[in-house]
Amino acid sequence: MSKSITATELGKLLQEKSDLVIVDVRRKTDYEADKEVIPGAVWRDPEQVEQWRKDLPEQKQVVIYCVRGGSVSQSVSKRLSDAKINVSIIEGGLAAWKEAGGKTESK
């Protein structure tokens, strides 16, 4: 089972922690259709997780999200957890973040 956090909890974490790593793992087509991301987030192709997971710091908390926090986030989270990465998923994904009034930025 993946750890999850709410959009509100992420907002608090962003205010408290400067070393939080946020990764947008939406499918490429979803990202291309909407290049708005949570401030500070980097997009990574969920189909290439084995290549880019090595670049994630093991000592930092990693928060990932997809469009709605479903199968894409769950799959990536499992693979990162298996690699001993401290990872959480945003419940409801980017949609929940926006609905909660979270800011986004264009990439």
C-alpha positions as a Markdown table, in Angstrom:
| # | Residue | x | y | z |
|---|---|---|---|---|
| 1 | Met | 0.0 | 0.0 | 0.0 |
| 2 | Ser | 1.4 | 3.4 | -1.0 |
| 3 | Lys | 1.6 | 6.2 | 1.5 |
| 4 | Ser | -0.6 | 9.1 | 0.5 |
| 5 | Ile | -1.0 | 12.7 | 1.5 |
| 6 | Thr | -3.7 | 15.2 | 0.8 |
| 7 | Ala | -3.3 | 18.4 | -1.2 |
| 8 | Thr | -3.7 | 20.3 | 2.1 |
| 9 | Glu | -0.9 | 18.3 | 3.7 |
| 10 | Leu | 1.3 | 18.9 | 0.7 |
| 11 | Gly | 0.7 | 22.6 | 1.0 |
| 12 | Lys | 1.9 | 22.5 | 4.7 |
| 13 | Leu | 4.9 | 20.4 | 3.7 |
| 14 | Leu | 5.9 | 22.9 | 1.0 |
| 15 | Gln | 5.9 | 25.7 | 3.6 |
| 16 | Glu | 7.9 | 23.6 | 6.2 |
| 17 | Lys | 10.4 | 21.7 | 4.1 |
| 18 | Ser | 12.8 | 23.1 | 1.5 |
| 19 | Asp | 14.2 | 19.7 | 0.7 |
| 20 | Leu | 11.0 | 18.1 | -0.6 |
| 21 | Val | 11.2 | 16.5 | -4.0 |
| 22 | Ile | 8.0 | 16.7 | -6.1 |
| 23 | Val | 7.8 | 14.6 | -9.3 |
| 24 | Asp | 5.0 | 14.8 | -11.8 |
| 25 | Val | 4.5 | 11.3 | -13.2 |
| 26 | Arg | 1.5 | 11.9 | -15.5 |
| 27 | Arg | 1.6 | 10.0 | -18.8 |
| 28 | Lys | 3.4 | 11.9 | -21.5 |
| 29 | Thr | 0.1 | 12.6 | -23.4 |
| 30 | Asp | -1.5 | 14.0 | -20.2 |
| 31 | Tyr | 1.6 | 16.2 | -19.5 |
| 32 | Glu | 1.7 | 17.5 | -23.1 |
| 33 | Ala | -2.0 | 18.4 | -22.9 |
| 34 | Asp | -1.5 | 20.4 | -19.7 |
| 35 | Lys | 2.0 | 21.6 | -18.8 |
| 36 | Glu | 0.9 | 23.2 | -15.5 |
| 37 | Val | 2.8 | 21.6 | -12.6 |
| 38 | Ile | 3.0 | 22.1 | -8.9 |
| 39 | Pro | 5.7 | 24.7 | -8.3 |
| 40 | Gly | 9.1 | 23.1 | -8.1 |
| 41 | Ala | 7.9 | 19.8 | -9.6 |
| 42 | Val | 9.8 | 18.0 | -12.4 |
| 43 | Trp | 8.0 | 15.8 | -14.9 |
| 44 | Arg | 9.4 | 12.3 | -15.4 |
| 45 | Asp | 8.0 | 9.7 | -17.8 |
| 46 | Pro | 6.3 | 7.0 | -15.7 |
| 47 | Glu | 7.3 | 4.4 | -18.3 |
| 48 | Gln | 11.0 | 5.3 | -17.8 |
| 49 | Val | 11.0 | 5.1 | -13.9 |
| 50 | Glu | 13.9 | 2.6 | -13.8 |
| 51 | Gln | 16.1 | 5.1 | -15.6 |
| 52 | Trp | 15.3 | 8.3 | -13.6 |
| 53 | Arg | 14.7 | 6.8 | -10.1 |
| 54 | Lys | 18.5 | 6.5 | -9.6 |
| 55 | Asp | 18.6 | 10.3 | -9.7 |
| 56 | Leu | 16.3 | 10.7 | -6.7 |
| 57 | Pro | 17.8 | 11.3 | -3.3 |
| 58 | Glu | 17.2 | 8.5 | -0.9 |
| 59 | Gln | 17.4 | 10.8 | 2.2 |
| 60 | Lys | 14.7 | 13.2 | 1.0 |
| 61 | Gln | 10.9 | 12.8 | 1.0 |
| 62 | Val | 9.6 | 12.4 | -2.6 |
| 63 | Val | 6.0 | 13.2 | -3.4 |
| 64 | Ile | 4.6 | 12.1 | -6.8 |
| 65 | Tyr | 1.4 | 12.8 | -8.6 |
| 66 | Cys | -0.5 | 12.0 | -11.7 |
| 67 | Val | -3.7 | 13.4 | -13.1 |
| 68 | Arg | -6.0 | 11.9 | -10.3 |
| 69 | Gly | -3.7 | 9.9 | -8.1 |
| 70 | Gly | -4.7 | 6.6 | -9.6 |
| 71 | Ser | -3.0 | 3.7 | -11.3 |
| 72 | Val | 0.0 | 5.7 | -12.7 |
| 73 | Ser | 1.0 | 7.1 | -9.3 |
| 74 | Gln | 0.4 | 3.7 | -7.6 |
| 75 | Ser | 2.6 | 1.9 | -10.1 |
| 76 | Val | 5.4 | 4.4 | -9.9 |
| 77 | Ser | 5.1 | 4.5 | -6.1 |
| 78 | Lys | 5.5 | 0.8 | -5.8 |
| 79 | Arg | 8.7 | 0.8 | -8.0 |
| 80 | Leu | 10.2 | 3.7 | -6.0 |
| 81 | Ser | 9.3 | 2.1 | -2.7 |
| 82 | Asp | 10.9 | -1.2 | -3.8 |
| 83 | Ala | 14.1 | 0.9 | -4.5 |
| 84 | Lys | 14.0 | 2.2 | -0.9 |
| 85 | Ile | 12.8 | 5.7 | -1.9 |
| 86 | Asn | 10.7 | 7.5 | 0.7 |
| 87 | Val | 7.7 | 8.2 | -1.5 |
| 88 | Ser | 4.2 | 9.5 | -1.0 |
| 89 | Ile | 1.3 | 10.0 | -3.5 |
| 90 | Ile | -1.0 | 13.1 | -3.6 |
| 91 | Glu | -4.5 | 11.8 | -3.0 |
| 92 | Gly | -6.5 | 12.9 | -6.1 |
| 93 | Gly | -3.4 | 13.9 | -8.0 |
| 94 | Leu | -3.0 | 17.2 | -9.7 |
| 95 | Ala | -6.8 | 17.6 | -10.0 |
| 96 | Ala | -7.1 | 17.6 | -6.2 |
| 97 | Trp | -4.2 | 20.0 | -5.8 |
| 98 | Lys | -5.9 | 22.5 | -8.2 |
| 99 | Glu | -9.4 | 22.0 | -6.6 |
| 100 | Ala | -7.8 | 22.8 | -3.2 |
| 101 | Gly | -6.6 | 26.1 | -4.6 |
| 102 | Gly | -3.0 | 25.0 | -5.0 |
| 103 | Lys | -0.8 | 27.1 | -7.3 |
| 104 | Thr | 0.7 | 25.7 | -10.5 |
| 105 | Glu | 3.4 | 27.0 | -12.9 |
| 106 | Ser | 3.9 | 26.4 | -16.6 |
| 107 | Lys | 6.9 | 24.3 | -17.7 |
